[in-house]
Amino acid sequence: MHFKWNYTPATEERKKQAAELAEKINMSPILAELLIQRGIKTESAAKRFFRPMLSELIDPFLMNDMDIAVDRLNDAMGRKERIMVYGDYDVDGCTAVALVYKFLQQFYSNIDYYIPDRYDEGYGVSIKGIDYAAETGVKLIVVLDCGIKAIEEIAYAKEKGIDFIICDHHVPDDVLPPAIAILNPKRVDSDYPFKHLSGCGVGFKLMQAFAKNNSIPFARLIPLLDLCAVSIAADIVPVEGENRILAFHGLKQLNQNPCVGFKAIIEICGLTNKELTMSDIVFRMGPRINASGRMQNGKEAVELLVEKDFRKALAEAKRINEYNEQRKDVDKQMTEEANSIVAELESQNHSSSIVLCDANWKKGVVGIVASRLTEIYFRPTVVMTVTDGIATGSARSVAGFDVYEAIKSCRDLLENFGGHTYAAGLSMKIENLGEFKQRFMQYVDSHIMPNQTSAELNIDKQLDFKDITKRMLADLKKFAPHGPSNPKPLFITRNVYDYGTSKVVGRQQEHIKLELVDSKSSNVMNGIAFGQSSSAKYIKSKRSFDIVYTIEENTYKRGEVQLQIEDIKPSDCD
């Protein structure tokens, strides 16, 4: 992979600002500069950033329809009506269902949960799910992480005497479903100050409002914050504002006292006794929870998350881990097939987007394959499969390009679609596929910027090795949790040399373990460069090179600094 490096040194004005802020908050000017880059320019803003407070969570009643939703929930409990908690089959949906179900179950027993089958029912609110609710005497459905476009389905439920409270965070259409209450910060008429909650986050706000209305102490909600953190990480929503507060305290909960289900997943992932980060959720925990909905039924993931017995939870986590292994095999095969198709197309013409469809591909894995292709080719990608004459699939995007709007521009060809900027789902009749492909690609061609289709590294700061200390590592940790809108700071050091002990490692000799020096100090820095063994020959040639990296703590030696190297270039190569 060839990255373009973007780095603009700080102006004198910025350096002056950073020096003043650094003095006020007792931090190095280097890190104060990183804060200013993130729009944090005052002492009080820095304190709020480093110490997110649960007391600063937004009043849930500022969300449209929240008072109606809480009143309807109270009425249902007062009348002893059966309540169903309904959610999507991905991580966000499953954590949201588990959160609302677990909290309400403490105060009310006539309650059930439901996750639709990806293969049998498809995405969102299904007629089958409503029929099941009617058969089991349900009068109120709280739907999470979907529902904002389920106009016909919710009208059908209404005919059967079932009310809906929608808790969603996907972009709504102009016409909203006939639900009792619609909680969605992305509503056009929404005054809620923070727009980027996860689906689980919206569910949490409903429970916060319910607790407030019923004089239940807020402390009762804190054990559920681990579910919020996992949803925020896995759904790749911005880690800023209210999400930062929820993720910060959710990670704390996950590390100190996770729910039984997470405890089992942590053990299965081999993460016991490790301080968990957002990356651990994204790459280790999230895929396992997702695998249940991708390979079988997401309901198993919820069963695990609400389980109270650790032995049972461990057995369930092992089963879900097996699904994940199956998913990996399917994912690998599909990605290889998709890759060979793209490579063939590339030889004919270079397009700014990718649209692929294959009737043999598994519905539950097309989203992952779309993500993989986006990472390889740096282009918005749609991957679909076909069932009963309907092409169904997922779209993924590159930084700064709104794939939801690209799909929306083809809405007259679609049966269904939904999502947000970087990820969306869609379905259409197979006969519309050719025209969709043409129009989607035309839209991307005319709206995407050239820099959005190339691999870029946006570098925060140039350092010398003498700048990198244990104190700096400790202060950098305070910038977490990381994710969109708050990425890990990226640094560059120029003119470094192999200390003489760097070596290629890994099962397939694909990584480089580095020991490096620069010309400004005698500090020997340890580093790891994953998947970059092609640079080993140059490194061993005793010539200087430049590196871009994040600063990490050595997993095996607590407190020891290790550089995670993202890219390597010869020093004379700009």
Secondary structure, 3 states (H helix, E strand, C coil): CCCEEECCCCCHHHHHHHHHHHHHHCCCHHHHHHHHHCCCCCHHHHHHHHCCCHHHCCCHHHCCCHHHHHHHHHHHHHCCCEEEEEECCCHHHHHHHHHHHHHHHCCCCCEEEECCCCCCCCCCCCHHHHHHHHHCCEEEEEEECCCCCCHHHHHHHHHCCCEEEEECCCCCCCCCCCCCEEECCCCCCCCCCCCCCCHHHHHHHHHHHHHHHCCCCHHHHHHHHHHHHHHHHHCCCCCCHHHHHHHHHHHHHHHHCCCHHHHHHHHHCCCCCCCCCHHHHHHHHHHHHHHHHHHCCCHHHHHHHHCCCHHHHHHHHHHHHHHHHHHHHHHHHHHHHHHHHHHHHHHHCCCCCEEEECCCCCHHHHHHHHHHHHHHHCCCEEEEEEECCEEEEEEECCCCCCHHHHHHCCHHHCCEEEECCCEEEEEEEHHHHHHHHHHHHHHHHHHCCHHHHCCEEECCEECCHHHCCHHHHHHHHCCCCCECCECCCCEEEEEEEECCCCEEECCCCCEEEEEEEECCCCCCEEEEECCCHHHHHHHCCCCCEEEEEEEEECCCCCCCEEEEEEEEEECCCC
